[in-house]
């Protein structure tokens, strides 16, 4: 089982924690990680682009000129896709781009993302994280004590509005609870900070 040092909010070591081999100790599957990120980003696409088909363009009901005898190419409507101002062939329409991955694949992607943080020594486990009020400077002081100067993701066992509000003003820092963990955010942030309680809950939920 992988072991990680546990630190307090001042950055001092206070012990060690054994992590679950199944959740934090697997060999990361790069293909599954890629699929999970593509699936998540595809689901966030708005898909609102739209153009008119020839039957939706206004006008064009009358034949522009007679079929024969003019010397010009035959034409039945000014709304033809061949005409300027006409419709669009195979016009794009509003649609959803998202697709779902099997549950086991999504779970394996989370295992891989968490395990990659352990392998690259980018996981910091906090004994506890609590602040008296929603003040950005309090989270800044904690990050400074942990020597974090990169993009960081803070994960807690339960939603804490004070911490969420304090962290959202810091560029490159994102706070969430265990239920909100996702592969894209785990890979997007350089450092993963988890409370000891969050680690325990993640192992229970994902095991």
C-alpha positions in Angstrom: 0.0 0.0 0.0 1.3 3.5 -0.9 2.1 5.7 2.1 1.8 9.5 2.2 2.9 12.0 4.9 0.1 13.8 6.7 0.8 17.5 7.4 -1.1 20.2 9.3 -2.2 23.7 8.1 1.2 25.1 9.1 3.0 22.5 6.8 4.5 20.5 9.7 4.4 16.7 9.5 2.0 15.1 12.0 2.0 11.4 10.8 1.5 9.1 7.9 -1.5 7.6 6.1 -1.8 4.3 4.2 -3.7 4.7 1.0 -5.9 2.1 -0.6 -4.0 0.1 -3.3 -7.1 -0.2 -5.5 -7.8 3.6 -5.5 -4.4 5.3 -5.2 -2.0 2.5 -6.1 -2.9 1.3 -9.6 -0.9 1.8 -12.8 -2.5 4.7 -14.6 -4.4 3.8 -17.8 -3.5 6.6 -20.2 -6.1 5.6 -22.8 -8.9 5.6 -20.2 -7.8 9.0 -18.9 -8.0 10.4 -22.4 -11.4 9.0 -23.0 -12.7 10.4 -19.8 -11.4 13.9 -20.5 -12.8 13.9 -24.0 -16.2 12.7 -22.7 -16.3 15.4 -20.1 -15.2 18.2 -22.4 -17.7 17.0 -25.1 -20.5 17.2 -22.6 -19.7 20.8 -21.9 -20.0 21.9 -25.5 -23.0 24.1 -26.1 -23.8 22.7 -29.5 -25.9 25.8 -30.5 -24.6 26.3 -34.0 -27.3 26.4 -36.6 -27.8 27.2 -40.3 -30.8 27.1 -42.7 -31.6 24.3 -45.1 -32.9 25.2 -48.5 -36.5 24.5 -47.3 -36.1 26.9 -44.4 -34.7 29.9 -46.3 -37.4 32.5 -47.1 -38.5 33.0 -50.7 -37.5 31.0 -53.8 -41.0 29.7 -54.5 -41.0 30.9 -58.1 -38.9 29.4 -60.8 -36.3 32.1 -61.7 -36.7 31.6 -65.5 -38.1 29.1 -67.9 -36.5 25.7 -68.3 -35.3 26.0 -71.9 -34.4 28.6 -74.4 -32.6 31.2 -72.3 -29.0 29.9 -72.7 -28.6 29.7 -69.0 -28.4 26.7 -66.8 -31.8 25.3 -65.6 -32.8 26.4 -62.2 -35.8 25.8 -60.0 -35.3 28.1 -57.0 -33.2 31.0 -55.9 -32.8 29.3 -52.5 -30.8 26.5 -54.0 -27.5 25.8 -52.1 -25.8 26.7 -55.4 -27.1 30.3 -55.2 -25.8 33.1 -53.1 -28.2 33.6 -50.3 -29.5 30.0 -50.7 -29.7 27.2 -48.1 -26.8 25.2 -46.7 -26.3 21.6 -47.7 -26.2 19.3 -44.6 -26.6 22.4 -42.4 -25.4 22.1 -38.8 -28.2 22.0 -36.3 -28.3 22.3 -32.4 -27.2 19.0 -30.9 -25.6 17.4 -27.9 -22.0 16.3 -28.3 -21.7 14.5 -25.0 -21.4 10.7 -24.8 -21.4 8.5 -21.7 -18.6 6.1 -20.8 -19.4 2.8 -19.0 -19.4 3.1 -15.2 -16.4 0.8 -14.7 -14.4 2.9 -17.2 -15.3 6.2 -15.5 -14.3 4.7 -12.1 -11.0 3.3 -13.6 -10.3 6.8 -15.0 -10.7 8.3 -11.4 -8.4 5.6 -10.0 -5.8 6.4 -12.7 -5.9 10.1 -12.1 -5.6 9.7 -8.3 -2.8 7.1 -8.7 -0.9 9.4 -11.0 -0.9 12.1 -8.4 0.6 9.7 -5.9 3.2 8.4 -8.4 4.3 11.9 -9.3 4.4 13.0 -5.6 1.7 15.6 -6.3 -0.6 14.6 -3.5 -0.6 16.5 -0.1 -2.8 15.1 2.7 -3.9 17.6 5.3 -4.7 16.5 8.9 -7.6 19.0 8.8 -8.6 22.1 6.9 -10.9 24.7 8.6 -11.2 28.4 8.7 -13.2 30.8 10.9 -14.7 32.8 8.1 -14.6 33.1 4.3 -11.4 35.0 3.8 -9.2 34.5 0.8 -6.0 35.3 2.8 -6.6 32.4 5.1 -6.4 29.9 2.2 -3.4 31.8 0.7 -1.6 31.4 4.1 -2.3 27.6 4.1 -1.0 27.3 0.5 2.1 29.3 1.3 2.8 27.1 4.4 2.5 24.0 2.1 4.9 25.6 -0.5 2.3 25.5 -3.2 2.9 27.9 -6.0 1.2 26.0 -8.8 -2.3 25.2 -9.8 -3.9 23.4 -6.9 -7.1 21.4 -6.3 -8.4 21.2 -2.7 -10.7 18.3 -1.9 -12.7 17.9 1.3 -15.0 15.2 2.6 -18.0 17.5 2.7 -19.0 20.8 1.1 -17.6 23.8 3.1 -19.0 27.1 1.8 -16.4 29.2 3.6 -13.5 27.3 2.0 -15.2 27.3 -1.4 -15.8 31.1 -1.3 -12.2 31.7 0.0 -10.5 29.6 -2.7 -12.5 30.8 -5.7 -10.8 34.2 -5.7 -7.3 32.6 -6.1 -6.2 32.1 -9.6 -5.4 28.4 -10.4 -7.0 27.2 -7.1 -10.2 25.2 -7.0 -12.0 23.7 -4.0 -14.6 20.9 -4.0 -15.9 18.0 -2.1 -15.3 14.3 -2.8 -18.5 14.0 -4.8 -17.3 16.7 -7.2 -14.0 15.1 -8.1 -13.5 14.6 -11.8 -10.7 13.4 -14.1 -10.3 16.7 -16.0 -9.8 18.8 -12.8 -7.5 16.3 -11.3 -5.2 16.3 -14.4 -5.6 20.1 -14.9 -4.2 21.0 -11.5 -0.6 20.4 -10.7 -1.1 19.7 -6.9 -3.9 17.7 -5.2 -4.6 18.7 -1.6 -6.9 16.3 0.3 -7.9 16.3 3.9 -7.5 13.0 5.8 -11.2 12.7 6.0 -11.6 13.2 2.2 -9.1 10.4 1.5 -11.1 8.1 3.8 -14.4 9.0 2.1 -12.9 8.7 -1.4 -11.7 5.2 -0.6 -15.1 4.3 0.7 -17.1 5.7 -2.2 -14.7 4.5 -4.9 -13.8 1.1 -3.5 
